Amino acid sequence: MVDIFRALADQTRRQILDELVDRDGQTLFEICSRLTMKHGNTSTRQAISQHLGVLEAAELIRSHRDGRTKVHHLNIEPLRELATRWLTKKE
């Protein structure tokens, strides 16, 4: 769970998740383009790749290879588990 909080603590990583909510299944190039156009984020591709690694380690995204391209998908299950932890009333 610490990984989830660490991943969500960074604004760029939250922006990446926002972009995957808008359009799931994006490549690094697509994510970088959308971050620049919509958020004015001018981070390098290498920096965004590192952010994607943190998100993947926290299991907030999943990726798969399509030929030479890596495609990233949002995984909401860890967030659901996190919310359930405190929102489910225990008797």
Backbone torsions as a table, in degrees:
resi	resn	phi	psi	omega
1	MET	NA	-29.7	177.7
2	VAL	-59.8	-38.2	178.8
3	ASP	-60.3	-37.6	-179.6
4	ILE	-65.2	-47.7	179.3
5	PHE	-63.2	-40.5	178.4
6	ARG	-62.9	-43.0	-179.5
7	ALA	-64.7	-40.7	-177.0
8	LEU	-78.7	-13.3	-177.4
9	ALA	-70.6	-19.7	-175.0
10	ASP	-98.8	131.9	-177.6
11	GLN	-61.6	-41.5	-179.3
12	THR	-62.9	-41.1	178.9
13	ARG	-66.2	-36.2	175.4
14	ARG	-65.6	-37.4	177.2
15	GLN	-64.6	-40.2	177.3
16	ILE	-61.1	-45.6	178.3
17	LEU	-61.9	-40.9	177.0
18	ASP	-58.7	-41.8	-179.6
19	GLU	-67.6	-35.9	177.6
20	LEU	-72.4	-26.2	172.8
21	VAL	-67.7	-43.9	179.7
22	ASP	-64.0	-41.8	-179.2
23	ARG	-151.1	102.6	-178.3
24	ASP	-74.8	154.5	175.4
25	GLY	80.6	56.6	-178.4
26	GLN	-112.7	151.9	174.2
27	THR	-86.0	169.4	176.7
28	LEU	-57.3	-44.3	-179.8
29	PHE	-60.0	-44.7	179.9
30	GLU	-64.2	-43.9	179.4
31	ILE	-61.7	-46.6	179.4
32	CYS	-59.6	-43.3	-179.9
33	SER	-62.4	-45.8	-179.1
34	ARG	-67.0	-37.8	177.7
35	LEU	-63.5	-39.5	179.2
36	THR	-68.2	-48.6	-176.0
37	MET	-68.7	-45.2	-172.4
38	LYS	-91.4	-27.5	-174.2
39	HIS	-119.4	-5.0	-177.5
40	GLY	67.1	21.2	-178.5
41	ASN	-83.4	118.5	-177.0
42	THR	-108.0	27.8	177.4
43	SER	-61.7	151.2	178.7
44	THR	-71.5	162.0	176.0
45	ARG	-60.2	-36.9	179.1
46	GLN	-63.9	-41.7	179.0
47	ALA	-64.7	-43.6	179.4
48	ILE	-65.1	-37.9	177.1
49	SER	-61.2	-40.5	177.7
50	GLN	-66.1	-40.0	176.0
51	HIS	-61.7	-41.3	177.8
52	LEU	-62.3	-36.5	177.3
53	GLY	-63.2	-40.8	178.1
54	VAL	-65.1	-44.5	179.1
55	LEU	-63.5	-37.5	178.7
56	GLU	-70.1	-38.8	177.7
57	ALA	-62.9	-33.4	177.9
58	ALA	-83.8	0.9	179.8
59	GLU	63.2	23.4	176.5
60	LEU	-83.5	-18.4	171.5
61	ILE	-134.1	158.2	172.7
62	ARG	-127.5	153.0	179.4
63	SER	-136.9	159.1	174.5
64	HIS	-146.4	158.0	179.0
65	ARG	-92.6	136.6	173.4
66	ASP	-124.1	90.0	-171.8
67	GLY	69.9	-123.6	179.5
68	ARG	-91.4	-1.9	-175.2
69	THR	-100.5	138.8	175.4
70	LYS	-101.9	126.6	-177.2
71	VAL	-110.3	133.9	-174.9
72	HIS	-108.5	137.6	-178.9
73	HIS	-129.3	143.5	176.5
74	LEU	-72.4	139.7	174.4
75	ASN	-123.5	106.3	-175.5
76	ILE	-86.7	-7.0	-175.7
77	GLU	-57.4	-44.6	178.0
78	PRO	-60.7	-35.1	177.8
79	LEU	-68.7	-39.3	177.7
80	ARG	-62.2	-44.8	178.7
81	GLU	-63.2	-39.8	179.0
82	LEU	-63.5	-47.0	179.5
83	ALA	-65.0	-40.7	-179.0
84	THR	-61.9	-33.7	-178.6
85	ARG	-55.6	-41.6	-176.0
86	TRP	-105.2	-17.6	-177.9
87	LEU	-93.5	-14.9	178.1
88	THR	-86.3	120.4	-177.8
89	LYS	-77.1	128.1	179.4
90	LYS	-103.5	135.0	-179.6
91	GLU	-97.8	NA	NA
